[in-house]
Amino acid sequence: MVQEITSGAELRRMVGSGRLVVIDFTASWCGPCRMAAPQFEAMARRYPDVVFAKVVEDNSKDIIASEGIQAFPTFRVYLNSQMLEEFRGANMGALEAAVQRHQASAGPVSFSGSGFSLGGGGPGPSSAEAAAEEARIARLRRLGIDPSAPAPTAAASKPAAVAPAAKAPASGAMASSPDPMDTASTGDDTGAEDSGRTAADLDKEDAEDEALLASMIKKVAAGSSSGEAGAGGEGTAEGGAMQMVEPPVDQALLQSLLEFEFPELRAKKALLAVNNSSVDAAIQWITDHQEDADIDAPIALVPQLDMSALPGAGPPKKKITLEELKARIAARRAERNEMEKKEEVQREKLRRESGKSIIKTNEELQRLQRQREFAAMRKEKEAQKAERERLRMEIAKDKAERASRGGYLPGRLDADGYNPSGLQGAYGASVAGGEDTSEGGVGTGTTVEKVPRAVGSGKGEEAMAPGTTSMESVEKAIGLMKRQRIADGGGMALKTLIAYVKNIAGTAGEEKFRSINLENKAFKSRVAPVLGGSSLLKAIGFTKDDVEGRWFLAPEHVDVAFLGEVKGKLEAALIEYASEI
């Protein structure tokens, strides 16, 4: 069965359990990971003595980051907290080969196999010394200690001085015993934990205690080996100080397992196998190993040593037994786990506060952006308002100037010809004649053309001067149109009026040719805006009907001969206009 690891503390406990551990660093979104998962599960079933686990990136990003995983899937093989091999990619054949290769060097799993007898009569090497050595190695592995590692130095473990060793008695008692640990030397006390300690402090204390533990275990194992190899194959001699007992287990955890109605022997084996870590881990171990042939075999005994009864060098100091030391290490690890949980809560709190700060910053940026947009809109409206006000002032100025000139506007006569005021057409001022009112005459470039407005004429229309004949009005209107050269306005007006006159004269005044709609596109764009256009229509007899929205020529006013003369003058003016372009 593949277990999922969700915390760094759980990962450290698993790889330091003394068993061969294979971990799959995977992710749910990874295609190769999904393909390799069934093979990894099958491999876990084929090798029940090997621990198979996985770390899923979706649930444990902090572990992925702390372990420096750079590809998925990544498989790692551990033994005694040491990474032996790493495979990137779903190379399951190479991974299984590595498992087989390291499984042999990992040694027997706790409580698996046929076991070892204390007297050296069990299976294994024929010599008593070899059997004792194998028993020592098995005990060290059950305690999570690498048998091949060198014994810690005195500086690392800080043990108290060892009393001078007495001559070994003939009975095979221990030749030397480890001194108990002086708790003052490590700054630790089993009775109370210091407040305000950091993870670095805990790591330092762990290193010191674990170094001392390794030293004590090696000495105990060495003494046990000498006892096992003694005469008669007995673990203790008459009057010896060492007794063989079952390894101790956590009684609270044991009671919890017994409440689940597990056999006491199996419950103890499970707690020893998982190093008294938790009830869940023990239940999992029982589930995984309940079919083992030796599941109900007796638990191998270990030497019992009363550390508090042993003398120490120097003045009396506080003593600590081996089990107390192991309990203190376990308590410190629990403290570290609690510290990691608090740090995780703090990191989550900071992450949320950072998220809120980012949201607040974005909202402020959006608010400022809206302010800038509103300011731009307000400025644009103010500019439009100012432009409207300027136009009103221009119109008012123009009206005042007209009033002061008797209804006339000034014009200019320059090299490009006559150019009336830009507002002339808007208010229907007419230009006629060519009277020069400037002091210097025409050469000065400013004249005032005067055409009195006829009584009753509408806005935007040219009025005929009183007393002028129709032909004179026609010629005057044609003269005005010939001067309109901007965008060929005069030429277009002359062509359109020729068509009007020709249609009326050629059809003897049919009604449809005697009416011009004011909204007619050709009339609006070619005749109405040109000075002289409306004047010519009046000169040939048209009247404007604002109610019906048309120019109309009454039948009694149709003079075909007169219209023929007007047509001739318009055509001559158009030829002259075109020649001057």
Buried (B, 14 or more C-beta within 10 A) or exposed (E): EBBEBBBBBBBBBBBBBBBBBBBBBBBEEBEBBBEBBEBBBEBBEEBBBBBBBBBBBEBBEBBBEEBEBEEBBBBBBBBBBEEBBEBEBBBBEEBBEBBEEBBEEBBBBBBBBEBBBBBBEEEBEEEBEEBBBBBBBBBBBBBBBBBEEEBBEEEBBBBBEBEEEEEEEEBBBBEBBBBBBBBEEBEBEEEEBEEEBEEEBBEBBBBBBBBBBBBBBBBBBBBBBBBBBBEEBBBBBEEBBBEBEBBBBBEEBBEBBEEEEBBEBBBBBBBBBBBBBBBEBBBBBBEBBEEBEEBEBEBBBBBBBBBEEBEBEEEEBBBBBBEBBBBBBBEBBEBBBEBBEEEEEEEEEEEEEEEEEEEEEEEEEEEEEEEEEEEEEEEEEEEEEEEEEEEEEEEEEBEEBBEEBEBBBBBEBEEEEBBBBEBBBEBBBBBBEEEBBBEEEEEEEBBBBBBBBBEEBEEEBBBBBEEEEBBEBBBBBBBBBBBBBEEBBBBBBBBBBBEBBBBBBBBEBEEEBBBBEBEBEBBEBBBBBBBBBBBBBBBBBBEBEEEEEBBBBEEEBBBEEBBBBBBEBBBEBBEEBEEEE
